[in-house]
Each structure stands twice: as structure tokens, then as C-alpha cells.
Amino acid sequence: MARGMGAGAGFALLLAAGAAGAQEAPAVACGRQAAQFAAGTKFSLWVTRRGVLTRDNPLRPLSPEVLEVLQVVIRGKAATAYGPDHDNLRRGPAPASLEAQSGGARIRWGETADGLPALLRIRADDSTAVLAELRFQACGDAPKVAEPKRPAAKPAGPAAGANAEPGAERPAKPRSQDRPQPKPQPKPEPTHTPGGFVLPQGAIP
């Protein structure tokens, strides 16, 4: 009787171990490729690099804050997701902007983004509410990052009369009706650096 109970208990332990192992998804390993994560069909991003950022914490001067940083590409723009772990990530700007916001602390990038979990959680900046749960989709080549447009520089012409000789007669100014009317110039598109990726409404599956 005791022997039968022991066998039953051992079988129960095997079932529990198997269930625990089934819940732990294998780590993502894409090597030199990027890892695509998505929240259903509404929102997706590509993780291209993985690094660590250590910055000073004013509330704990002797205990610097160590953050996991993921460089991501979303809708053709570079951004970051950072936090203490992959379950508590916040939306961030491009890597250079994140370093500037962190007092000039540098991000130590790894050679690959391997070791990511199959699920990333993006939380609100001012709370613990989950904005999106991103699940691993596939390895591949991330979309190219679009460079921000820069306004064309106007050529600097010589100042009128700057090199004129003293006493030289200046040409008569044309009358207003004889002056060619300038053509209306299109307004240049505003240029900006993405402050952080924006989650579309309904991104939570």
C-alpha cells in the first residue's frame, strides 16, 4: 500500500514539473537578426539591440539604477524600451536622447539581442498599468530607419552696399509695380526627433 502511494506521489511530481516546464517559454535567439514582437495584429516592433544603462538615482545615491535597454524600430523610427526587467518596460526616445536624459550615462550594448523572453510588457510611464503585451513572432531583418528631414540652408549673399566705394552712385531702386512678385514658398515640414514610440489605441490584445 505504501509502495503504491509512493508511486502515485512520484507521478504527481512529474506532472507538476512538466506543467511548470511548459509555462516557461524558451528564450529568443535571433543571432545577428532582429526579433519581431507584436500585440496581435494592431501593433508590432523590432528589437535590434539589447544593452544595459547604469545611471545615478537621486533618492539612493549609493545604489545606482541599472536598467535593461532595448533598441527598437517602430514605424520606421528608432526608439527604446527600458526598465528594471522585461516585465516592466517603459517607452523611451532614441538611444542618444535616452543617454542625454540620463545625465550622459552610456548604454553598454551587447553583440546580439539574444536571451529575450517570449513576452514583453510595456507599462505606462506614471503607473503600473499595462499598455501592451508584445509576444515574439519571428527573427528577420528590421525595417530601415528613416532619417529626419532637414530644411535646406539658404545661400548667404553679399550685403548690399557693403563694398561700395564712397561717393559712388547707387542704382535707382525699381518701382514696386516693376518688381517681380516672389512666388509663394511651401512651408517646410517640421522636423523632430521621436521622443518615444507611441502605442496605438487598442494595442492591448
Kinemage of the C-alpha trace (Angstrom):
@kinemage 1
@onewidth
@group {chain A} dominant
@subgroup {mainchain}
@vectorlist {calphas} color= white
{ca met a 1} P 0.000 0.000 0.000
{ca ala a 2} L 2.773 2.411 0.926
{ca arg a 3} L 4.569 1.456 -2.250
{ca gly a 4} L 1.517 2.352 -4.316
{ca met a 5} L 1.151 5.693 -2.591
{ca gly a 6} L 4.809 6.430 -3.263
{ca ala a 7} L 4.396 5.726 -6.963
{ca gly a 8} L 1.335 7.947 -7.121
{ca ala a 9} L 3.125 10.771 -5.378
{ca gly a 10} L 6.070 10.459 -7.765
{ca phe a 11} L 3.718 10.605 -10.762
{ca ala a 12} L 2.087 13.737 -9.371
{ca leu a 13} L 5.501 15.367 -9.004
{ca leu a 14} L 6.320 14.546 -12.621
{ca leu a 15} L 3.067 16.133 -13.788
{ca ala a 16} L 3.761 19.272 -11.752
{ca ala a 17} L 7.287 19.524 -13.134
{ca gly a 18} L 6.036 19.070 -16.679
{ca ala a 19} L 3.392 21.786 -16.232
{ca ala a 20} L 5.991 24.203 -14.843
{ca gly a 21} L 8.339 23.489 -17.732
{ca ala a 22} L 5.542 24.039 -20.255
{ca gln a 23} L 4.873 27.528 -18.835
{ca glu a 24} L 8.487 28.623 -19.324
{ca ala a 25} L 8.934 29.535 -22.980
{ca pro a 26} L 12.455 29.225 -24.399
{ca ala a 27} L 14.495 32.408 -24.678
{ca val a 28} L 14.522 34.228 -28.008
{ca ala a 29} L 17.717 33.704 -30.004
{ca cys a 30} L 17.943 35.507 -33.350
{ca gly a 31} L 21.714 35.973 -33.541
{ca arg a 32} L 22.587 38.888 -35.803
{ca gln a 33} L 18.970 39.314 -36.902
{ca ala a 34} L 16.294 41.395 -35.203
{ca ala a 35} L 13.435 39.955 -33.165
{ca gln a 36} L 9.882 40.944 -34.052
{ca phe a 37} L 7.332 41.342 -31.253
{ca ala a 38} L 3.662 42.137 -31.739
{ca ala a 39} L 0.450 42.742 -29.813
{ca gly a 40} L -1.917 40.836 -32.055
{ca thr a 41} L -2.358 42.482 -35.451
{ca lys a 42} L -2.576 46.062 -34.128
{ca phe a 43} L 0.977 46.868 -33.109
{ca ser a 44} L 4.464 45.472 -33.686
{ca leu a 45} L 8.097 46.443 -33.292
{ca trp a 46} L 11.557 45.039 -33.982
{ca val a 47} L 14.203 44.667 -31.274
{ca thr a 48} L 17.598 45.275 -32.873
{ca arg a 49} L 19.920 45.643 -29.863
{ca arg a 50} L 19.973 44.878 -26.171
{ca gly a 51} L 22.036 46.733 -23.589
{ca val a 52} L 22.373 47.953 -20.020
{ca leu a 53} L 22.224 51.536 -18.752
{ca thr a 54} L 23.537 52.451 -15.304
{ca arg a 55} L 22.513 55.867 -14.029
{ca asp a 56} L 22.562 57.652 -10.674
{ca asn a 57} L 19.416 57.615 -8.570
{ca pro a 58} L 18.971 60.879 -6.559
{ca leu a 59} L 16.862 59.016 -3.991
{ca arg a 60} L 19.578 56.402 -3.467
{ca pro a 61} L 22.990 57.961 -4.165
{ca leu a 62} L 24.882 54.832 -3.128
{ca ser a 63} L 22.728 52.484 -5.222
{ca pro a 64} L 22.808 53.372 -8.934
{ca glu a 65} L 19.869 52.341 -11.074
{ca val a 66} L 20.569 49.545 -13.544
{ca leu a 67} L 18.145 49.401 -16.469
{ca glu a 68} L 17.656 46.959 -19.308
{ca val a 69} L 17.504 48.859 -22.605
{ca leu a 70} L 16.107 47.541 -25.880
{ca gln a 71} L 16.679 49.451 -29.092
{ca val a 72} L 13.578 49.068 -31.223
{ca val a 73} L 12.403 50.095 -34.668
{ca ile a 74} L 8.745 51.042 -34.931
{ca arg a 75} L 7.089 52.561 -37.979
{ca gly a 76} L 10.456 53.465 -39.477
{ca lys a 77} L 11.726 55.296 -36.379
{ca ala a 78} L 14.333 54.352 -33.790
{ca ala a 79} L 13.241 54.295 -30.156
{ca thr a 80} L 13.905 52.397 -26.941
{ca ala a 81} L 12.082 50.384 -24.323
{ca tyr a 82} L 13.749 50.348 -20.914
{ca gly a 83} L 13.104 49.232 -17.370
{ca pro a 84} L 14.342 47.101 -14.476
{ca asp a 85} L 13.245 43.934 -16.305
{ca his a 86} L 11.335 42.823 -19.388
{ca asp a 87} L 8.066 42.725 -17.453
{ca asn a 88} L 8.272 46.421 -16.509
{ca leu a 89} L 9.390 48.296 -19.608
{ca arg a 90} L 8.689 51.948 -20.347
{ca arg a 91} L 8.572 53.705 -23.685
{ca gly a 92} L 11.710 55.714 -24.402
{ca pro a 93} L 13.254 58.003 -27.039
{ca ala a 94} L 16.089 57.175 -29.408
{ca pro a 95} L 19.227 55.791 -27.682
{ca ala a 96} L 21.179 59.064 -27.884
{ca ser a 97} L 18.277 61.009 -26.377
{ca leu a 98} L 17.883 58.457 -23.600
{ca glu a 99} L 21.560 58.808 -22.728
{ca ala a 100} L 21.208 62.604 -22.663
{ca gln a 101} L 18.182 62.341 -20.361
{ca ser a 102} L 20.198 60.052 -18.076
{ca gly a 103} L 22.886 62.646 -17.393
{ca gly a 104} L 25.205 61.440 -20.139
{ca ala a 105} L 25.338 57.815 -18.938
{ca arg a 106} L 26.308 55.485 -21.764
{ca ile a 107} L 24.419 52.370 -22.808
{ca arg a 108} L 26.601 49.246 -22.891
{ca trp a 109} L 25.317 47.325 -25.888
{ca gly a 110} L 25.653 43.587 -26.301
{ca glu a 111} L 26.666 41.959 -29.551
{ca thr a 112} L 23.190 40.475 -30.094
{ca ala a 113} L 19.697 40.690 -28.608
{ca asp a 114} L 19.671 37.001 -27.678
{ca gly a 115} L 18.155 35.951 -24.360
{ca leu a 116} L 14.952 37.971 -24.600
{ca pro a 117} L 11.809 36.377 -23.179
{ca ala a 118} L 8.914 35.459 -25.444
{ca leu a 119} L 6.734 38.148 -23.810
{ca leu a 120} L 7.494 41.857 -23.238
{ca arg a 121} L 5.211 44.093 -21.187
{ca ile a 122} L 5.075 47.841 -21.820
{ca arg a 123} L 3.697 49.805 -18.876
{ca ala a 124} L 2.518 53.389 -18.502
{ca asp a 125} L 5.126 55.991 -17.574
{ca asp a 126} L 3.320 57.163 -14.430
{ca ser a 127} L 1.742 53.916 -13.232
{ca thr a 128} L 1.953 50.146 -13.325
{ca ala a 129} L -0.892 49.790 -15.813
{ca val a 130} L -0.010 47.531 -18.749
{ca leu a 131} L -0.248 49.330 -22.091
{ca ala a 132} L 0.620 46.356 -24.280
{ca glu a 133} L 1.834 42.789 -24.115
{ca leu a 134} L 4.156 42.029 -27.019
{ca arg a 135} L 4.783 38.412 -27.969
{ca phe a 136} L 7.685 37.146 -30.035
{ca gln a 137} L 6.791 36.500 -33.674
{ca ala a 138} L 9.885 35.750 -35.737
{ca cys a 139} L 13.509 36.603 -36.483
{ca gly a 140} L 14.293 38.732 -39.502
{ca asp a 141} L 15.665 41.997 -40.861
{ca ala a 142} L 14.280 45.123 -39.211
{ca pro a 143} L 12.886 47.904 -41.427
{ca lys a 144} L 15.291 50.700 -42.266
{ca val a 145} L 15.147 53.749 -40.032
{ca ala a 146} L 14.003 56.882 -41.868
{ca glu a 147} L 16.348 59.827 -41.433
{ca pro a 148} L 14.686 63.070 -40.251
{ca lys a 149} L 14.277 65.695 -42.959
{ca arg a 150} L 16.424 68.790 -42.678
{ca pro a 151} L 15.458 72.198 -44.102
{ca ala a 152} L 17.636 73.393 -46.986
{ca ala a 153} L 20.133 76.084 -45.988
{ca lys a 154} L 19.673 79.449 -47.695
{ca pro a 155} L 22.743 80.707 -49.594
{ca ala a 156} L 24.320 83.743 -47.942
{ca gly a 157} L 24.657 86.577 -50.455
{ca pro a 158} L 26.857 89.654 -50.133
{ca ala a 159} L 25.347 92.542 -48.212
{ca ala a 160} L 24.068 95.294 -50.464
{ca gly a 161} L 26.396 98.260 -50.488
{ca ala a 162} L 28.913 96.658 -48.181
{ca asn a 163} L 31.753 97.002 -50.670
{ca ala a 164} L 30.509 100.102 -52.433
{ca glu a 165} L 33.022 102.902 -52.882
{ca pro a 166} L 32.313 106.178 -51.089
{ca gly a 167} L 30.527 108.666 -53.324
{ca ala a 168} L 29.561 106.053 -55.891
{ca glu a 169} L 26.099 106.459 -57.277
{ca arg a 170} L 23.697 103.712 -56.303
{ca pro a 171} L 21.398 102.313 -58.955
{ca ala a 172} L 17.852 103.517 -58.760
{ca lys a 173} L 15.514 101.188 -56.955
{ca pro a 174} L 12.852 99.703 -59.185
{ca arg a 175} L 9.299 100.793 -58.604
{ca ser a 176} L 7.023 98.447 -56.725
{ca gln a 177} L 4.961 97.699 -59.860
{ca asp a 178} L 8.154 96.807 -61.760
{ca arg a 179} L 9.464 94.420 -59.125
{ca pro a 180} L 8.899 90.737 -59.810
{ca gln a 181} L 6.464 89.311 -57.317
{ca pro a 182} L 8.015 86.499 -55.252
{ca lys a 183} L 6.433 83.113 -55.638
{ca pro a 184} L 4.820 81.693 -52.509
{ca gln a 185} L 7.151 79.181 -50.901
{ca pro a 186} L 5.736 75.965 -49.455
{ca lys a 187} L 6.012 75.692 -45.706
{ca pro a 188} L 8.844 73.358 -44.688
{ca glu a 189} L 7.801 70.214 -42.894
{ca pro a 190} L 8.523 70.338 -39.164
{ca thr a 191} L 11.489 68.251 -38.152
{ca his a 192} L 11.682 66.498 -34.847
{ca thr a 193} L 13.301 63.597 -33.143
{ca pro a 194} L 10.872 60.933 -31.947
{ca gly a 195} L 10.602 61.200 -28.183
{ca gly a 196} L 9.446 57.622 -27.848
{ca phe a 197} L 7.292 55.144 -29.637
{ca val a 198} L 3.530 55.656 -29.411
{ca leu a 199} L 1.205 52.755 -28.833
{ca pro a 200} L -1.916 52.968 -30.985
{ca gln a 201} L -5.290 52.830 -29.310
{ca gly a 202} L -6.396 49.253 -28.790
{ca ala a 203} L -2.868 47.794 -28.843
{ca ile a 204} L -3.668 45.573 -25.871
{ca pro a 205} L -4.911 42.280 -27.273
